[in-house]
Amino acid sequence: MGFEIDSADLQTPFHKYCIFRNLFLYLNPMHFSRKAKAGWEEFEGRSTMLYTSSPEETIQLGQFIGEVLRPGSVIGLCGELGTGKTHLIKGLARGLGVDERYYVTSPSFTIINEYPGRIPLNHLDLYRLENMDQMEELGYEEYFYHEGVTVIEWAEKVLSLLPENHLMVEISHLGENRRKFKITGRGHPYQDIVGEIVHWKADIPFVDT
């Protein structure tokens, strides 16, 4: 068994990278260098998995992420109803310094809630989004390229509109209170943020892997 490379597959740098990376691993699987790994992460993003067993733990996770976010950050949240997106956002708000007098909840009809804080928080809930035209009407670019932090619930509906560099959080329901979080950083500074989360979770007992 071997690799067959068709010249038609070499049309873009990405295709070239994938083909020669696989060839490299096939010929020398024990020498997947850090440099090669870093190059792959540029395309796929850097990811980590975490688990929580209560709403309080989910809020704590969100708080840490909020503390390490930079101005202008964009975070997409994906997950079914009831997976804990709102609890995570409550923690994000706490980490961003939003005053506890503000009741952080999913927008019911306005789609967007804005909260002042150490870094302002823009919260978009796209559950009721019917088409992309509504995003244009909202002036989404103002939020995606804003000095505050923008978090988008139901981000899977607008993946094509997200900035190339962003943080994606995929939440899965594992039981009554247990949740799995796959956090992926694509581009700078989000891969670095995932690295900070990796170091943090090593010291937190509830985020078992």
Steps between C-alpha positions, in 0.01 A plus 500: 500500500632849414407855415388605156521875435295648219621840375137619512519468877784753521295802404525685830762531777255332739465193274878483460545524877250222576644261241864542594420498870324164463789371290744610769301324773462187287874475438613612844214486756735523800633841395193725496693808614371790706546722196280273287241486778496880528447528126208259513343697785504810280245327276304288747531710815620397844244315712447374851220309675350581840213356703274656764245340730289798615388846386740650756797321343391618155486858630847457650632379165341798325649738755852378434453530123367855551806591706743403221308641202636806320307802374357421158458127571228305321365179659256264333284265711345187350273256680142389536244668724571441867871423466607794714589777255334766716688383811827517309416855390421599859851387588647686204325816618643455849850454359462809281405711801130548422330633812298232679203739505451413133287192448676305227257291300435402140331780303135406443402730215781752440762235400772722649573600860788733586665515842763752618800359684879499524460390140147558358303184420278465193273197523331378180240223522420374149243238598225697326713598202313411182742607227829675433322821402416549867872498581556776247215699655659459843827642371684189621842625383479776759496229767739252338764770461438686824727599788281305740452123522226350283349161586260333257254231603400262218814601312456200271237704317753762388830317466564658162477849655734445795844660489769258389658520846261420785436275799240225457338320794298186422287378791359147530243368747631187677247467782275695732771751591812368329626689196791461260671808355718485193682833475683580178714806434552594138777749432653764725442559788251216541750214483687671785174531695441125460851447634413705809184292548708181476732623778202610710311172474804308625444665840117468510368164624158511333620540140608138471591376153 
